[in-house]
Amino acid sequence: MMFVAEQQFSRYFVTFFSDVHEGNTVFGLLGTVQSGTEFVMYIFMPMFVNYIGAKRGLLIVGALVGARLIISGMCDSHPAYFCHQTAVRV
């Protein structure tokens, strides 16, 4: 199920741009940056986890994932707006 959603995300992503080609270019650049960041993190994360310990490492990851989920749930607009429109609507 998630694989199908991941395949369709690029179509959704380009809707935020005035030109489909510009959206595809930005999506490709973001994919490249993500892959490079993952590569660097895979090098240093084992050393960091060994330094702080597995239990603390799992607690940090849990806090980060939880914060990401909560912040994503609060956003009702494009991520570029940095969720500034998340005030409670009356």
Protein Blocks (a to p, Z undefined) as FASTA:
>chain_A
ZZmmmmmmmmmmmmmpfbfklmmmmmmmmmmmmmmmmmmmmmmmmmmmmmnopklmmmmm
mmmmmmmmmmmmmpccdfklnopamcccZZ
